[in-house]
Amino acid sequence: MNVSIHYQIRGKSGNQIAASIEDAIRSGRIAAGARMPAIRSLAASLRVSPTTVAAAYRSLRVRGLLRGSGRRGTVVNRRPPLATPAPPRLPAGVRNLMDGNPDPKLLPSLAGAIRRIECAAPLYGKAGNLPDLLSIARRQFEADGIAGDSIAVVSGAMDAIERVLQAHLRPGDLVGVEDPCYRGTLDLIAALGLVAEPIAIDDFGPLPDAMRTALRGGISAAIVTPRGQNPTGSAFDRKRAAALREVLSCAPELLLIEDDFTGPISGVPLFSLTANRARWAVVRSLSKFLGPDLRVALMAGDPLTIARVEGRQRLGMRWVSNVLQGAAVEMLSDGGTARLIRRAAETYAVRREALLGALGKLGIEAHGRSGLNIWVPVAEETGTVQSLLDDGWAVLAGESFRIRTPPGIRVMTAALEVAEAPRLARDLAAALRPGSAAHVV
């Protein structure tokens, strides 16, 4: 077989060959997970030196499109960092249980907070992190048993995680991730040229034996969600946190990142794994309980990690807008906001439990101990999602969240009214019934 013709790869220089491979991946001619031709075979087909092909492969590995896979050679990343299509336009009348948004009725007014702040419009060299916001963050972290000596202000949870990974890791390093986990985390890891190593989870977070296996496999970092996990709703309890701390004590230099993105609306207390670790960060986004457009997250960490993050931040965006920081201070200092956050946590818990209860009555397995989502194992994702869409419900197939986990669907319960839960459960039961569209492959 002429491998260059089969894969439609062209070029004489390393850059040309890399661009041709990227175009083939983008267009679907080379599928995610596909095995790439051996370097010498492709070089012979293109009539270039093996060094030229090796340079092309190396550049694509650094950019996260390809990765080494042991005896399989070089393969396309499962989620190569290419442009993704816009979310589908839903038919009129369909309930959107897929977009990840909090309930707008349970958010404080961002516009109102901005109107109330007094902003001195700081200039270059004078702007930075607001002391009042750092004080609030320090109190909140310390109340949860997390050291608050070193804190950074960043533009959202994913911005924080990206900066921490870049501060410590290099392309090709292995990163332990929950399986299933937030699909944006998988995309980010691929985009940085890192390799995601799945860690099996249950309702209480990563399984200690699975974490131990990942450590033996050589992970350099682990990203965990202590509560409100997306997509399964898993959350640490005291027993699981203690077991994981014991496992992680054997890897004192491992970089540990905790993504506490639902924070106070998760419905359960926080149990952190970070005490006495050398390299760690806890990220707390404000988006889910103060509003997605407030692009602010607070991050506590060890002094070196925070220093590296802030040093890199100064070379790029420099600082998070003091207008947004001031709005965050205004809302977090307001008693009305505190009451609204408590009501949101209670409401989200009631909605989540209503659907879990309705599914349980019909004998349908589902998971959602905390947060804004539930995970339902299914035999076939595409048919189940389509069947629910036909019945007026938009949910997400689990494929984009999982690596080795069996199929499932994610249902966002944040905006699901309690009265709607029984009908959704019945429609899902019908979709899972033998002979339904969900079973026609």
C-alpha positions, 0 to 999 in steps of 0.5 A: 500500500502507498501510505501517502496516497492512502492517507492523502498526505503530501509535502516535502518539508516537515511543515508541509507534511504536518499541515497535510496531516492536520488537514486530513485529521480535520476533514476526517480522512484520518480518524481520531485514534487511527494509527499513523504510518511508520516514519520510514514507510511514509518517508519512502512514500513521500521520497523524503528523509525519515528525519523530515517525517519525524520532525512533522510527527514531533510538531504534531505531538507537541500541538496535541494532535498525535501521541505515542502509543507504545507498540502501536507506534504513533496514533491520532489523539482521541480528541485532537485540538481542532476547531469544533462545530457550534452547538446544534440548534434545538427544535422549538419546544425542546427542553435544553438539558445539555448546555451546562448553564446554571438557572438564571433565576438563581444568579445575582445581578452582575449588572447591578453589582457593576453599577454599585462598585467604585472603580478607579480605572487603574492603568498599566503598572498599577492594576492587579489583584484586589486586596478585598477579593484576596481576603475573601478568597483566603477566608473561604479557602481556609474555612474549607481546610485549604491553605490560603497563603498563596492565591491567584486570580484567573479568568475561569477554571479552565484558564487556571488549569491550563496555567498550572499544567503549563507551569509544571509539565512538558508535552508528552507527560501523562495526566491522570483524569477521572473517567468519565470527566469534563470534556473540556479537560480532555480537550485542553490536555490534548491541546497542550500535547499532554496525554490523558490517563483515565482513572476509574471513579464511582459515586465518591470520586476516583477509586483508590486502586485506580489512582494507585495504578495511574501512579505506577503508570507514571502520571506527572499530574492528576486533576480531580473534582472533589464535588459536583463532578461533571458529568457524574455528580460524584463527590468525595466523602471523608472516608474516600478523601482519607483513602486517596490521601494515603495513596497519594502520599506515596507520590509527594512530587505529583502535581495535584489539581482540584477543580472545585467548579461548583463550590458552594452550590454542589450540595455537599461539603468539600474534602480536599486532598492537598494538605502537606503536598509539595505541588498543588492547586485548588481552583474555585470558579465563580461562574456557576453561582455568580454567573458565567459571564463573570470570568473570574476564578480564585486559585489557592496553591503552593507558593511556587505554582502560584508564582509561576502562574502569576509570572506567566500571566503578567507576560500575557493578559497581565491581570483580570479586569478590576471591574470584574474583580470588584463585581465579585467582591460586591456580590460575595460581600452581599448578604442577599447573594449569600442567601441566594447561593444557599437557595440555589444549592437547596434548589439544585439538590431537590431537582437532582434528587427528583430525577434520581428518585423518578428514575429509581422507581422505574428501575433505571440506574443513575448517578448524581451525588452532588452538583448539577448533572446526573449520569445514566449508563445506557447500552447505546448513546446515539439512539437514546439521545435521539429518542429523548430529543424526539420526546422533547428533551436535549441531553448529551451523549457520554462519548465525549466525556469518557475514555474507558467507561462504558456508554452513558448520557449526561442530563443537566438537572440545574433547570429541570423543574421537579414536576418535569422529572416523572415525564423525563424518567418515563421517556427515558425508560421508553428509550431504553426499552428493547425494540426502541430506537435506542436499541436499533444500531 
